[in-house]
Structure formats: C-alpha cells, structure tokens
C-alpha cells in the first residue's frame, strides 16, 4: 500500500493573480475577516495560501459561499512585510515558497476560507545555460519596468524554475495561461511553452 499523503490546513486568499515559488506580491487586505486571518497568521508564524480565483473579490464577496470558483493548485506564502496607509488600509508583501494542491475547502467560524492541501514536491533544480540567454534577456527587459516589485538582486537567473516563474508572472498573459504554467512541475517544459508564447507575441507585434 502507498503511504497516506500528509495534508495541512491553510487559510486561502483567492485573488486575480498567479504567484510562482520565489515570487513576491503586494496583497491588499480589504475584508475584516481577512484582517483576522492575517493577525492569526502573524501571531503563529503560519503561511498564507495564494490561489487564483475566476471571480473578483469585493467587500461582500464569498459571504455564505463555502466553495468559491478557485484553481486547485496554489502557492504557500510567507508574510515578509506590511504597510498601512493613512486610511488604515493594510497591504502585505508576501513571498511564495512552495506549491500545493487543494483537496477540499471550507469556511471556519470566522468565515475565513480554509483549504485542506498537500504540498507538491519541489521542481528539479536545473541551471540555466547559454541556450537560455535570450530568455534571460527578455526577463531583464521586463524587470526594468517601473511597476515591477522585484529588485534585480532578488531575482535568481541561475535556475530554469526561477527563470520560468518570473517570466510567467511578468509576461502579458491571461491568468488561465499563468495557472497552466504553475501546474507544470518540469521547468524545461514550462520554458518550452513560454518560448512558443514569446514567438507568437513577436509575430503579433510584427504584424502590419
């Protein structure tokens, strides 16, 4: 018999974004129950689960809905920093550490969305080589955009997993495409798909 999969319960934040391991994200906290989650996570040094939602969250969203329409694979994140503006609105800076698969979801007594998840194995660590220089150049170009939250020193250009993750986050892709890239566990396969997407984007840009 195969060993039972070890699961854990993680508070989930369904958002309109896809975050790859190593990625960072500014996460605005709007709902009161989300503030409760953040306080609990910070107190116990826990993690937050970021997962793609196909529906935008509003102040009244998810109330009375135990199973929102979310992707089944997300990322476990650590809170690295936070900021509060003059109006008292809180924004978290989170960094993704690993991927998980959601087995089930439920709402706790505070109406927080909780996922029963198991952690997916880390991707193979494969170093970038001369054949990846064009993709590294693309990433460096994307990194120069003023809206990018990463600092150059925070980006790992040395592994295919990191290169593919940052490209998938920064390229102008639909979130459904980013989610498919996240669910791939082979960095070589992911980069191959991204190269085809880049070729298509170039064709469209060159079209009269």
C-alpha positions as CSV (number, residue, x, y, z in Angstrom):
1,X,0.0,0.0,0.0
2,X,1.2,3.5,-0.8
3,X,1.7,5.8,2.3
4,X,-1.1,8.3,3.0
5,X,-0.5,11.8,1.8
6,X,0.2,14.2,4.6
7,X,-2.1,17.2,4.5
8,X,-2.4,20.5,6.3
9,X,-4.9,23.3,6.6
10,X,-4.0,26.7,5.2
11,X,-6.0,29.9,5.1
12,X,-6.6,30.7,1.4
13,X,-6.7,34.1,-0.4
14,X,-8.4,33.7,-3.8
15,X,-7.1,36.6,-5.9
16,X,-6.8,37.7,-9.6
17,X,-3.2,36.7,-9.8
18,X,-0.9,33.7,-10.1
19,X,2.3,33.5,-8.0
20,X,5.1,31.1,-8.5
21,X,7.6,29.9,-5.9
22,X,10.1,32.7,-5.3
23,X,7.7,35.3,-6.4
24,X,6.6,38.4,-4.4
25,X,3.3,40.1,-4.4
26,X,1.6,43.1,-2.7
27,X,-1.6,41.8,-1.2
28,X,-4.2,44.4,-0.2
29,X,-6.3,43.4,2.8
30,X,-9.9,44.6,2.4
31,X,-12.3,42.4,4.3
32,X,-12.5,42.4,8.1
33,X,-12.2,38.6,8.2
34,X,-9.0,38.8,6.2
35,X,-7.6,41.1,8.9
36,X,-8.4,38.4,11.4
37,X,-6.6,35.8,9.3
38,X,-3.5,38.0,8.9
39,X,-3.4,38.6,12.7
40,X,-3.6,34.9,13.4
41,X,-1.0,34.0,10.8
42,X,1.4,36.7,12.0
43,X,0.9,35.6,15.6
44,X,1.6,31.9,14.9
45,X,4.2,32.4,12.2
46,X,2.0,30.5,9.8
47,X,1.6,30.7,6.0
48,X,-1.0,32.1,3.6
49,X,-2.2,30.2,0.6
50,X,-2.5,32.3,-2.6
51,X,-4.8,30.8,-5.2
52,X,-6.3,32.0,-8.5
53,X,-9.9,33.0,-8.3
54,X,-12.0,33.2,-11.5
55,X,-14.2,35.8,-9.9
56,X,-13.1,39.2,-8.5
57,X,-13.4,39.6,-4.7
58,X,-15.3,42.5,-3.4
59,X,-16.1,43.6,0.2
60,X,-19.2,41.4,0.1
61,X,-17.8,38.5,-1.8
62,X,-17.6,34.9,-0.6
63,X,-20.2,35.5,2.2
64,X,-22.2,32.4,2.5
65,X,-20.2,30.6,-0.1
66,X,-18.1,27.7,1.1
67,X,-16.7,26.7,-2.3
68,X,-15.7,29.7,-4.5
69,X,-14.6,29.0,-8.0
70,X,-10.8,28.7,-7.5
71,X,-7.9,26.9,-9.1
72,X,-6.8,23.6,-7.5
73,X,-3.1,24.5,-7.3
74,X,-1.7,27.5,-5.4
75,X,1.3,28.7,-3.6
76,X,2.2,28.8,0.1
77,X,3.5,32.3,1.0
78,X,5.3,33.9,3.9
79,X,4.5,37.5,5.0
80,X,7.7,39.5,4.6
81,X,6.5,43.0,5.3
82,X,3.3,45.1,5.6
83,X,2.3,48.7,5.2
84,X,-0.7,50.7,6.5
85,X,-1.8,53.9,4.7
86,X,-3.4,57.0,6.2
87,X,-6.9,55.5,5.8
88,X,-5.9,52.4,7.8
89,X,-5.9,50.0,4.8
90,X,-3.3,47.3,5.2
91,X,-1.1,45.9,2.4
92,X,1.0,42.8,2.8
93,X,4.2,41.9,1.0
94,X,4.2,38.1,0.6
95,X,6.8,35.8,-0.9
96,X,5.8,32.4,-2.3
97,X,7.7,29.4,-1.0
98,X,6.2,26.2,-2.5
99,X,3.2,24.9,-4.4
100,X,0.3,22.9,-3.0
101,X,-2.8,21.1,-4.3
102,X,-6.2,21.7,-2.8
103,X,-8.1,18.6,-1.7
104,X,-11.0,20.4,-0.1
105,X,-12.2,23.8,1.1
106,X,-14.4,25.0,3.9
107,X,-15.2,28.2,5.9
108,X,-14.2,28.4,9.6
109,X,-16.3,30.1,12.3
110,X,-14.9,33.5,11.2
111,X,-15.9,32.9,7.6
112,X,-12.3,32.5,6.5
113,X,-11.7,30.3,3.6
114,X,-9.6,27.3,4.6
115,X,-8.0,24.8,2.3
116,X,-7.0,21.2,3.1
117,X,-3.9,20.9,1.0
118,X,-0.9,18.7,0.4
119,X,2.4,20.1,-0.6
120,X,3.7,19.4,-4.1
121,X,7.3,18.3,-4.5
122,X,9.9,21.0,-5.4
123,X,10.7,21.3,-9.0
124,X,14.1,19.8,-10.2
125,X,16.9,22.3,-9.8
126,X,18.3,22.8,-13.3
127,X,20.9,25.5,-14.1
128,X,20.4,27.9,-16.9
129,X,22.9,27.7,-19.8
130,X,24.0,29.6,-22.9
131,X,20.9,28.4,-24.7
132,X,18.7,30.3,-22.2
133,X,20.4,33.7,-22.8
134,X,17.6,35.0,-24.9
135,X,15.0,34.3,-22.2
136,X,17.3,35.8,-19.6
137,X,17.4,39.0,-21.8
138,X,13.6,39.1,-22.0
139,X,13.4,38.8,-18.2
140,X,15.9,41.6,-17.7
141,X,13.9,43.8,-20.1
142,X,10.7,43.0,-18.2
143,X,12.4,43.7,-14.9
144,X,13.3,47.2,-16.0
145,X,9.6,48.2,-16.0
146,X,8.9,50.6,-13.1
147,X,5.8,48.7,-12.0
148,X,7.8,45.5,-11.2
149,X,8.1,44.9,-7.5
150,X,11.2,42.8,-7.7
151,X,14.7,44.3,-7.3
152,X,17.3,42.9,-9.6
153,X,19.2,41.5,-6.7
154,X,16.1,39.5,-5.7
155,X,15.8,37.6,-9.0
156,X,17.6,34.2,-9.5
157,X,18.7,34.0,-13.1
158,X,20.6,30.8,-12.4
159,X,17.8,28.2,-12.4
160,X,15.2,27.3,-15.0
161,X,12.5,27.1,-12.4
162,X,13.1,30.7,-11.3
163,X,13.5,32.0,-14.8
164,X,10.3,30.4,-16.0
165,X,8.4,31.5,-12.9
166,X,9.4,35.2,-13.2
167,X,8.7,35.2,-17.0
168,X,5.2,33.7,-16.4
169,X,4.4,36.3,-13.8
170,X,5.7,39.3,-15.8
171,X,4.7,38.5,-19.4
172,X,1.3,39.8,-20.7
173,X,-0.5,36.5,-20.3
174,X,-4.1,35.6,-19.3
175,X,-4.3,34.3,-15.7
176,X,-5.6,31.0,-17.0
177,X,-2.4,30.6,-19.0
178,X,-0.3,31.5,-16.0
179,X,-2.2,28.9,-14.0
180,X,-1.4,26.2,-16.5
181,X,2.3,27.2,-16.3
182,X,2.1,27.0,-12.5
183,X,0.7,23.5,-12.6
184,X,3.6,22.2,-14.8
185,X,6.2,20.7,-12.5
186,X,9.0,20.4,-15.1
187,X,10.9,23.7,-15.6
188,X,12.1,22.6,-19.0
189,X,8.6,22.0,-20.2
190,X,7.4,25.3,-18.8
191,X,10.2,27.3,-20.6
192,X,9.4,25.5,-23.8
193,X,5.8,26.6,-23.6
194,X,6.9,30.2,-22.7
195,X,9.2,30.3,-25.7
196,X,6.3,29.4,-28.0
197,X,4.2,32.1,-26.4
198,X,7.0,34.6,-26.9
199,X,7.4,33.7,-30.5
200,X,3.6,34.2,-31.0
201,X,3.8,37.6,-29.2
202,X,6.6,38.6,-31.5
203,X,4.6,37.6,-34.6
204,X,1.6,39.6,-33.5
205,X,3.9,42.6,-32.7
206,X,5.4,42.5,-36.2
207,X,2.1,42.1,-38.0
208,X,1.0,45.2,-40.0
